[in-house]
Amino acid sequence: MNLKQMLIDLAATRTAALDRATAAYEASNQADYASAMQEVDNLNAEIDRVNNLVREQERRVIENAPTGAEARDIAEERGNILRNHGVVQFSTLDVLRGIRNATTLATGTIVEPSGAGTDIRDLIGTNPSSIVNQVFVQSMTGMGSFSEPYVISETDAKTGKVTTNAGKARTASADPTFGVARINPYEMNVTSYVDRNINRLSPADYYGKIYGMAMRAMYRKLAELIVNGDGQATPDMYGIKTAKNAAGAAIYATENISAIDENLLDTLYFAYGSDSEIGAGARLYLTKTDLKAIGKIRNANKERVFKVIPDAGNPNTGRIEDGGNSVPYCIVSSLTSLSGATASSSADIQTMLYGDPLNYELGLFGDYSIRVDESIKGEERMLTILGDAMVGGNIIRHKGFVIATLPKTASGG
């Protein structure tokens, strides 16, 4: 049984049912609308069951990754392929394994160094943003696109006096509304350079170093795409700041914030969720500059208003404490800093993000290939690492993120 093909077929059937529901709703055909939406609900339940099975299978494969001598043999084989200018293919499970194992990714090698003086030391602070490890990641191999339906508004209940309503038609409740977030494949290329002296490593260590550099380069670009999208006027890959549904409506929410002050966290905290409830599981995504600005805020007694507490081993994530409130944070360098930003008269400026990272779905469409080329920078004695992948993404819950927005100035102001 091909579970991926089953997901493709179920997603296509669900999209067709959603289209019928939309047409029936616009035509005020309640019977056909209810029937189509019931089909969508049933398909969603079946997709969830298949997805759970796929994720459980992937989890088992990820947890049972080769170790010890087996891992070294695989690394030796792949290292020799790369040295001989061949192409190494990494399945979506390989990529998922890297995303979910930050330790392997951070070290840049899966084996022990081959000896003093032969390992090439990585730069400090080149690891990708942890947002890549926090969003919802799903393999979409073999799919041309993927549709995720979500609720925009629910139905409401009506009340009335028994004596007044007796014998009368009850006032109809508002119909629920739904949206569809589409996830389409988008090509991503990786080009990195490394000194030719890396050839002095053993094949296994050579592979480990190339693998680590290529994966970090891909994850850094993924972090940028997750927040900013692909930059096109009509995106193929949506970022959190550009997320739109199939109807062209924004899936995110915005909150006007003009400065980093003592009210910042409260404003974002209470902006996330519905009018009556606060959303759970949210994190603050911001630049290093803005995190520094938050930590520098003092009260009248020169005491810190916020306490920034980095996580052990990874200072790019942590939490910000504000009295009894504790907000997890994650540094993302590709965001725009609010501190130092100047409002313009032409457009709002999107800065920090606040929301549950699982509200953003990152799709991996097919394998990720890596090869090494000696000709591109031969004069500089450099090797070129070339990688190719297909990815996609979108927010999959209504107002799944709040974007802190510096509003534009009034015309002429």
TORVO-653778 format. One record per residue (C-alpha): residue number from 1; residue in three letters; x negated, y negated, z negated. Coordinates in nm, 2 decimals. Layout:
REM TORVO-653778
resi; resn; X; Y; Z
NUM; ALA; X; Y; Z $
...
This chain:
REM TORVO-653778
resi; resn; X; Y; Z
1; MET; 0.00; 0.00; 0.00 $
2; ASN; -0.15; -0.34; 0.11 $
3; LEU; -0.05; -0.57; -0.17 $
4; LYS; -0.19; -0.88; 0.01 $
5; GLN; 0.02; -0.81; 0.32 $
6; MET; 0.32; -0.76; 0.09 $
7; LEU; 0.26; -1.10; -0.06 $
8; ILE; 0.23; -1.26; 0.29 $
9; ASP; 0.56; -1.10; 0.39 $
10; LEU; 0.74; -1.20; 0.07 $
11; ALA; 0.61; -1.56; 0.10 $
12; ALA; 0.74; -1.58; 0.45 $
13; THR; 1.08; -1.45; 0.35 $
14; ARG; 1.10; -1.69; 0.06 $
15; THR; 1.01; -1.98; 0.28 $
16; ALA; 1.30; -1.88; 0.52 $
17; ALA; 1.54; -1.85; 0.23 $
18; LEU; 1.43; -2.20; 0.10 $
19; ASP; 1.50; -2.34; 0.44 $
20; ARG; 1.85; -2.19; 0.45 $
21; ALA; 1.91; -2.32; 0.09 $
22; THR; 1.80; -2.67; 0.19 $
23; ALA; 2.03; -2.67; 0.51 $
24; ALA; 2.32; -2.54; 0.30 $
25; TYR; 2.27; -2.81; 0.03 $
26; GLU; 2.26; -3.09; 0.29 $
27; ALA; 2.58; -2.95; 0.45 $
28; SER; 2.75; -2.93; 0.11 $
29; ASN; 2.80; -2.56; 0.16 $
30; GLN; 2.79; -2.44; -0.20 $
31; ALA; 2.85; -2.07; -0.13 $
32; ASP; 2.56; -2.04; 0.12 $
33; TYR; 2.34; -2.26; -0.11 $
34; ALA; 2.40; -2.04; -0.41 $
35; SER; 2.34; -1.72; -0.21 $
36; ALA; 2.01; -1.85; -0.06 $
37; MET; 1.89; -1.97; -0.40 $
38; GLN; 1.97; -1.63; -0.55 $
39; GLU; 1.76; -1.47; -0.28 $
40; VAL; 1.48; -1.72; -0.36 $
41; ASP; 1.50; -1.63; -0.73 $
42; ASN; 1.49; -1.26; -0.66 $
43; LEU; 1.19; -1.31; -0.42 $
44; ASN; 1.01; -1.52; -0.68 $
45; ALA; 1.05; -1.24; -0.94 $
46; GLU; 0.92; -0.99; -0.69 $
47; ILE; 0.62; -1.21; -0.59 $
48; ASP; 0.54; -1.26; -0.96 $
49; ARG; 0.54; -0.88; -1.01 $
50; VAL; 0.31; -0.82; -0.71 $
51; ASN; 0.09; -1.12; -0.81 $
52; ASN; 0.06; -0.97; -1.16 $
53; LEU; -0.05; -0.64; -1.01 $
54; VAL; -0.30; -0.80; -0.78 $
55; ARG; -0.45; -1.01; -1.06 $
56; GLU; -0.47; -0.70; -1.28 $
57; GLN; -0.65; -0.51; -1.01 $
58; GLU; -0.89; -0.81; -0.96 $
59; ARG; -0.95; -0.84; -1.33 $
60; ARG; -1.05; -0.47; -1.35 $
61; VAL; -1.28; -0.51; -1.05 $
62; ILE; -1.43; -0.83; -1.20 $
63; GLU; -1.48; -0.67; -1.54 $
64; ASN; -1.64; -0.36; -1.38 $
65; ALA; -1.90; -0.56; -1.19 $
66; PRO; -2.22; -0.37; -1.13 $
67; THR; -2.49; -0.40; -1.40 $
68; GLY; -2.84; -0.28; -1.47 $
69; ALA; -3.01; -0.08; -1.20 $
70; GLU; -2.70; -0.08; -0.98 $
71; ALA; -2.69; -0.46; -0.98 $
72; ARG; -3.06; -0.48; -0.91 $
73; ASP; -3.04; -0.24; -0.62 $
74; ILE; -2.75; -0.44; -0.47 $
75; ALA; -2.95; -0.76; -0.52 $
76; GLU; -3.26; -0.61; -0.36 $
77; GLU; -3.06; -0.51; -0.06 $
78; ARG; -2.90; -0.85; -0.02 $
79; GLY; -3.23; -1.03; -0.08 $
80; ASN; -3.39; -0.83; 0.21 $
81; ILE; -3.09; -0.91; 0.44 $
82; LEU; -3.13; -1.29; 0.36 $
83; ARG; -3.51; -1.27; 0.41 $
84; ASN; -3.46; -1.11; 0.75 $
85; HIS; -3.21; -1.40; 0.85 $
86; GLY; -2.91; -1.18; 0.82 $
87; VAL; -2.57; -1.29; 0.68 $
88; VAL; -2.44; -1.18; 0.34 $
89; GLN; -2.07; -1.17; 0.29 $
90; PHE; -1.91; -1.24; -0.05 $
91; SER; -1.56; -1.12; -0.09 $
92; THR; -1.30; -1.33; -0.27 $
93; LEU; -1.36; -1.11; -0.57 $
94; ASP; -1.73; -1.20; -0.57 $
95; VAL; -1.63; -1.57; -0.57 $
96; LEU; -1.36; -1.51; -0.84 $
97; ARG; -1.62; -1.33; -1.04 $
98; GLY; -1.85; -1.63; -1.02 $
99; ILE; -1.58; -1.87; -1.11 $
100; ARG; -1.47; -1.67; -1.41 $
101; ASN; -1.83; -1.61; -1.53 $
102; ALA; -1.98; -1.95; -1.59 $
103; THR; -2.28; -1.79; -1.76 $
104; THR; -2.39; -1.62; -1.44 $
105; LEU; -2.33; -1.93; -1.24 $
106; ALA; -2.52; -2.15; -1.48 $
107; THR; -2.83; -1.94; -1.48 $
108; GLY; -2.86; -1.93; -1.11 $
109; THR; -2.99; -1.57; -1.11 $
110; ILE; -2.85; -1.23; -1.20 $
111; VAL; -3.19; -1.07; -1.28 $
112; GLU; -3.49; -1.14; -1.49 $
113; PRO; -3.77; -1.37; -1.35 $
114; SER; -4.03; -1.18; -1.15 $
115; GLY; -4.32; -1.35; -1.33 $
116; ALA; -4.47; -1.68; -1.45 $
117; GLY; -4.51; -1.95; -1.18 $
118; THR; -4.29; -1.78; -0.92 $
119; ASP; -3.95; -1.90; -1.04 $
120; ILE; -3.82; -2.23; -0.91 $
121; ARG; -3.67; -2.44; -1.19 $
122; ASP; -3.33; -2.60; -1.12 $
123; LEU; -3.25; -2.96; -1.19 $
124; ILE; -3.08; -3.06; -1.51 $
125; GLY; -2.72; -3.13; -1.48 $
126; THR; -2.66; -2.97; -1.13 $
127; ASN; -2.40; -2.72; -1.25 $
128; PRO; -2.05; -2.78; -1.10 $
129; SER; -1.77; -2.94; -1.30 $
130; SER; -1.59; -2.68; -1.52 $
131; ILE; -1.26; -2.79; -1.36 $
132; VAL; -1.33; -2.51; -1.10 $
133; ASN; -1.32; -2.25; -1.38 $
134; GLN; -1.00; -2.40; -1.53 $
135; VAL; -0.76; -2.42; -1.24 $
136; PHE; -0.54; -2.13; -1.13 $
137; VAL; -0.74; -1.94; -0.87 $
138; GLN; -0.58; -1.69; -0.63 $
139; SER; -0.71; -1.48; -0.34 $
140; MET; -0.51; -1.55; -0.02 $
141; THR; -0.71; -1.34; 0.21 $
142; GLY; -0.53; -1.27; 0.54 $
143; MET; -0.27; -1.55; 0.49 $
144; GLY; -0.22; -1.84; 0.73 $
145; SER; -0.07; -2.05; 0.44 $
146; PHE; 0.11; -2.00; 0.11 $
147; SER; 0.42; -2.17; -0.02 $
148; GLU; 0.49; -2.22; -0.39 $
149; PRO; 0.84; -2.33; -0.49 $
150; TYR; 0.89; -2.53; -0.80 $
151; VAL; 1.17; -2.70; -0.99 $
152; ILE; 1.21; -3.08; -0.96 $
153; SER; 1.52; -3.12; -1.17 $
154; GLU; 1.75; -2.87; -1.36 $
155; THR; 2.13; -2.87; -1.38 $
156; ASP; 2.29; -3.05; -1.67 $
157; ALA; 2.58; -2.96; -1.90 $
158; LYS; 2.90; -3.17; -1.94 $
159; THR; 3.11; -3.22; -2.25 $
160; GLY; 3.46; -3.35; -2.33 $
161; LYS; 3.75; -3.33; -2.57 $
162; VAL; 3.94; -3.00; -2.56 $
163; THR; 4.27; -3.18; -2.54 $
164; THR; 4.15; -3.41; -2.26 $
165; ASN; 4.00; -3.13; -2.05 $
166; ALA; 4.28; -2.88; -2.09 $
167; GLY; 4.44; -2.79; -1.76 $
168; LYS; 4.20; -3.02; -1.56 $
169; ALA; 3.91; -2.95; -1.33 $
170; ARG; 3.59; -3.00; -1.51 $
171; THR; 3.33; -3.25; -1.39 $
172; ALA; 3.07; -3.08; -1.18 $
173; SER; 2.72; -3.06; -1.31 $
174; ALA; 2.44; -3.20; -1.10 $
175; ASP; 2.28; -2.94; -0.88 $
176; PRO; 1.92; -2.84; -0.95 $
177; THR; 1.66; -2.96; -0.70 $
178; PHE; 1.36; -2.78; -0.58 $
179; GLY; 1.04; -2.85; -0.40 $
180; VAL; 0.78; -2.65; -0.21 $
181; ALA; 0.41; -2.69; -0.25 $
182; ARG; 0.22; -2.56; 0.06 $
183; ILE; -0.14; -2.43; 0.03 $
184; ASN; -0.32; -2.43; 0.37 $
185; PRO; -0.67; -2.31; 0.46 $
186; TYR; -0.94; -2.57; 0.50 $
187; GLU; -1.29; -2.50; 0.62 $
188; MET; -1.58; -2.58; 0.38 $
189; ASN; -1.95; -2.57; 0.47 $
190; VAL; -2.25; -2.55; 0.24 $
191; THR; -2.60; -2.67; 0.34 $
192; SER; -2.87; -2.66; 0.08 $
193; TYR; -3.25; -2.68; 0.10 $
194; VAL; -3.52; -2.50; -0.10 $
195; ASP; -3.90; -2.48; -0.08 $
196; ARG; -4.03; -2.19; 0.13 $
197; ASN; -4.23; -2.08; -0.18 $
198; ILE; -3.91; -1.91; -0.30 $
199; ASN; -4.02; -1.63; -0.07 $
200; ARG; -4.27; -1.54; -0.34 $
201; LEU; -3.99; -1.40; -0.56 $
202; SER; -3.90; -1.04; -0.55 $
203; PRO; -3.61; -0.96; -0.31 $
204; ALA; -3.37; -0.93; -0.61 $
205; ASP; -3.48; -1.26; -0.77 $
206; TYR; -3.48; -1.42; -0.42 $
207; TYR; -3.12; -1.32; -0.37 $
208; GLY; -3.03; -1.43; -0.72 $
209; LYS; -3.17; -1.78; -0.67 $
210; ILE; -3.01; -1.82; -0.32 $
211; TYR; -2.68; -1.69; -0.45 $
212; GLY; -2.69; -1.93; -0.75 $
213; MET; -2.77; -2.23; -0.54 $
214; ALA; -2.52; -2.15; -0.27 $
215; MET; -2.24; -2.09; -0.52 $
216; ARG; -2.32; -2.40; -0.72 $
217; ALA; -2.31; -2.61; -0.40 $
218; MET; -1.97; -2.46; -0.31 $
219; TYR; -1.83; -2.51; -0.66 $
220; ARG; -1.95; -2.87; -0.66 $
221; LYS; -1.76; -2.93; -0.34 $
222; LEU; -1.46; -2.74; -0.47 $
223; ALA; -1.45; -2.97; -0.78 $
224; GLU; -1.45; -3.27; -0.55 $
225; LEU; -1.17; -3.12; -0.33 $
226; ILE; -0.96; -3.02; -0.63 $
227; VAL; -0.94; -3.38; -0.75 $
228; ASN; -0.96; -3.58; -0.42 $
229; GLY; -0.84; -3.35; -0.15 $
230; ASP; -1.00; -3.34; 0.19 $
231; GLY; -0.97; -3.71; 0.26 $
232; GLN; -0.74; -3.68; 0.57 $
233; ALA; -0.44; -3.90; 0.62 $
234; THR; -0.24; -3.58; 0.66 $
235; PRO; -0.43; -3.33; 0.43 $
236; ASP; -0.49; -2.97; 0.49 $
237; MET; -0.62; -2.93; 0.14 $
238; TYR; -0.44; -3.14; -0.13 $
239; GLY; -0.62; -3.26; -0.43 $
240; ILE; -0.46; -3.35; -0.76 $
241; LYS; -0.47; -3.72; -0.66 $
242; THR; -0.31; -3.65; -0.32 $
243; ALA; -0.08; -3.36; -0.40 $
244; LYS; 0.25; -3.37; -0.20 $
245; ASN; 0.52; -3.12; -0.13 $
246; ALA; 0.66; -3.00; 0.20 $
247; ALA; 0.90; -3.30; 0.21 $
248; GLY; 0.61; -3.55; 0.16 $
249; ALA; 0.69; -3.65; -0.20 $
250; ALA; 0.41; -3.68; -0.46 $
251; ILE; 0.39; -3.39; -0.71 $
252; TYR; 0.19; -3.59; -0.96 $
253; ALA; 0.30; -3.87; -1.19 $
254; THR; 0.12; -4.20; -1.25 $
255; GLU; 0.07; -4.42; -1.56 $
256; ASN; -0.06; -4.78; -1.53 $
257; ILE; -0.38; -4.81; -1.75 $
258; SER; -0.59; -5.12; -1.70 $
259; ALA; -0.86; -5.07; -1.96 $
260; ILE; -1.02; -4.81; -2.19 $
261; ASP; -0.91; -4.91; -2.53 $
262; GLU; -0.77; -4.75; -2.85 $
263; ASN; -0.43; -4.68; -2.69 $
264; LEU; -0.57; -4.48; -2.40 $
265; LEU; -0.52; -4.13; -2.53 $
266; ASP; -0.18; -4.20; -2.68 $
267; THR; -0.06; -4.35; -2.35 $
268; LEU; -0.16; -4.04; -2.15 $
269; TYR; -0.05; -3.79; -2.41 $
270; PHE; 0.30; -3.93; -2.42 $
271; ALA; 0.32; -3.98; -2.04 $
272; TYR; 0.27; -3.61; -1.98 $
273; GLY; 0.59; -3.40; -1.98 $
274; SER; 0.96; -3.49; -1.96 $
275; ASP; 1.14; -3.78; -2.12 $
276; SER; 1.23; -3.55; -2.42 $
277; GLU; 0.93; -3.32; -2.45 $
278; ILE; 0.55; -3.34; -2.44 $
279; GLY; 0.38; -3.12; -2.20 $
280; ALA; 0.14; -2.85; -2.34 $
281; GLY; -0.20; -2.73; -2.24 $
282; ALA; -0.32; -3.06; -2.10 $
283; ARG; -0.68; -3.17; -2.06 $
284; LEU; -0.84; -3.51; -1.98 $
285; TYR; -1.06; -3.52; -1.66 $
286; LEU; -1.29; -3.82; -1.64 $
287; THR; -1.63; -3.94; -1.54 $
288; LYS; -1.94; -3.94; -1.76 $
289; THR; -1.92; -4.32; -1.76 $
290; ASP; -1.57; -4.33; -1.89 $
291; LEU; -1.64; -4.07; -2.16 $
292; LYS; -1.93; -4.29; -2.27 $
293; ALA; -1.70; -4.59; -2.28 $
294; ILE; -1.44; -4.40; -2.49 $
295; GLY; -1.71; -4.30; -2.74 $
296; LYS; -1.83; -4.66; -2.77 $
297; ILE; -1.50; -4.81; -2.89 $
298; ARG; -1.52; -4.94; -3.24 $
299; ASN; -1.26; -5.08; -3.48 $
300; ALA; -1.29; -5.40; -3.68 $
301; ASN; -1.51; -5.22; -3.93 $
302; LYS; -1.75; -5.11; -3.65 $
303; GLU; -1.63; -4.75; -3.70 $
304; ARG; -1.58; -4.52; -3.41 $
305; VAL; -1.21; -4.50; -3.30 $
306; PHE; -1.26; -4.17; -3.11 $
307; LYS; -1.50; -3.89; -3.19 $
308; VAL; -1.64; -3.71; -2.88 $
309; ILE; -1.73; -3.35; -2.97 $
310; PRO; -1.90; -3.16; -2.68 $
311; ASP; -1.87; -2.78; -2.66 $
312; ALA; -2.17; -2.58; -2.77 $
313; GLY; -2.38; -2.49; -2.46 $
314; ASN; -2.18; -2.71; -2.22 $
315; PRO; -2.16; -3.08; -2.31 $
316; ASN; -1.96; -3.15; -1.99 $
317; THR; -1.66; -3.01; -2.17 $
318; GLY; -1.54; -3.07; -2.53 $
319; ARG; -1.27; -3.26; -2.71 $
320; ILE; -1.19; -3.61; -2.81 $
321; GLU; -1.05; -3.66; -3.16 $
322; ASP; -0.82; -3.95; -3.23 $
323; GLY; -0.70; -3.92; -3.59 $
324; GLY; -0.48; -3.61; -3.60 $
325; ASN; -0.47; -3.57; -3.22 $
326; SER; -0.74; -3.37; -3.04 $
327; VAL; -0.76; -3.39; -2.66 $
328; PRO; -0.98; -3.15; -2.46 $
329; TYR; -1.20; -3.32; -2.19 $
330; CYS; -1.39; -3.22; -1.88 $
331; ILE; -1.64; -3.44; -1.69 $
332; VAL; -1.57; -3.46; -1.31 $
333; SER; -1.83; -3.68; -1.13 $
334; SER; -1.62; -3.72; -0.82 $
335; LEU; -1.35; -3.91; -1.00 $
336; THR; -1.34; -4.29; -1.00 $
337; SER; -1.45; -4.46; -1.33 $
338; LEU; -1.20; -4.69; -1.49 $
339; SER; -1.46; -4.87; -1.69 $
340; GLY; -1.61; -5.14; -1.47 $
341; ALA; -1.34; -5.10; -1.21 $
342; THR; -1.19; -5.42; -1.07 $
343; ALA; -0.83; -5.43; -0.95 $
344; SER; -0.78; -5.54; -0.59 $
345; SER; -0.48; -5.69; -0.42 $
346; SER; -0.47; -5.41; -0.16 $
347; ALA; -0.41; -5.09; -0.35 $
348; ASP; -0.39; -4.92; -0.69 $
349; ILE; -0.71; -4.74; -0.81 $
350; GLN; -0.67; -4.38; -0.93 $
351; THR; -0.91; -4.29; -1.21 $
352; MET; -0.87; -4.03; -1.49 $
353; LEU; -0.64; -3.72; -1.47 $
354; TYR; -0.44; -3.57; -1.75 $
355; GLY; -0.26; -3.24; -1.73 $
356; ASP; -0.28; -2.86; -1.75 $
357; PRO; -0.54; -2.73; -1.50 $
358; LEU; -0.32; -2.42; -1.44 $
359; ASN; -0.07; -2.65; -1.27 $
360; TYR; -0.32; -2.67; -0.98 $
361; GLU; -0.36; -2.36; -0.76 $
362; LEU; -0.68; -2.30; -0.57 $
363; GLY; -0.65; -2.05; -0.28 $
364; LEU; -0.94; -1.85; -0.14 $
365; PHE; -0.88; -1.76; 0.22 $
366; GLY; -1.12; -1.48; 0.31 $
367; ASP; -1.48; -1.40; 0.25 $
368; TYR; -1.76; -1.65; 0.18 $
369; SER; -2.08; -1.60; 0.39 $
370; ILE; -2.43; -1.71; 0.32 $
371; ARG; -2.74; -1.70; 0.54 $
372; VAL; -3.09; -1.85; 0.53 $
373; ASP; -3.24; -2.05; 0.82 $
374; GLU; -3.61; -2.13; 0.86 $
375; SER; -3.60; -2.35; 1.17 $
376; ILE; -3.39; -2.65; 1.06 $
377; LYS; -3.65; -2.79; 0.82 $
378; GLY; -3.95; -2.59; 0.93 $
379; GLU; -4.18; -2.90; 0.95 $
380; GLU; -4.10; -2.98; 0.58 $
381; ARG; -4.17; -2.61; 0.49 $
382; MET; -3.81; -2.58; 0.36 $
383; LEU; -3.56; -2.30; 0.39 $
384; THR; -3.20; -2.40; 0.46 $
385; ILE; -2.91; -2.22; 0.29 $
386; LEU; -2.60; -2.22; 0.50 $
387; GLY; -2.26; -2.11; 0.36 $
388; ASP; -1.91; -2.10; 0.50 $
389; ALA; -1.58; -2.06; 0.33 $
390; MET; -1.20; -2.12; 0.37 $
391; VAL; -1.02; -2.27; 0.07 $
392; GLY; -0.69; -2.45; 0.00 $
393; GLY; -0.50; -2.60; -0.29 $
394; ASN; -0.21; -2.80; -0.43 $
395; ILE; -0.03; -2.89; -0.75 $
396; ILE; 0.24; -2.62; -0.81 $
397; ARG; 0.45; -2.78; -1.09 $
398; HIS; 0.65; -3.11; -1.07 $
399; LYS; 0.45; -3.39; -1.23 $
400; GLY; 0.18; -3.13; -1.32 $
401; PHE; -0.07; -3.41; -1.37 $
402; VAL; -0.06; -3.77; -1.48 $
403; ILE; -0.30; -4.00; -1.30 $
404; ALA; -0.43; -4.30; -1.48 $
405; THR; -0.39; -4.58; -1.23 $
406; LEU; -0.54; -4.93; -1.24 $
407; PRO; -0.26; -5.13; -1.07 $
408; LYS; -0.34; -5.37; -0.79 $
409; THR; -0.32; -5.74; -0.86 $
410; ALA; -0.02; -5.95; -0.76 $
411; SER; -0.04; -6.11; -0.42 $
412; GLY; -0.24; -6.42; -0.45 $
413; GLY; -0.34; -6.35; -0.81 $
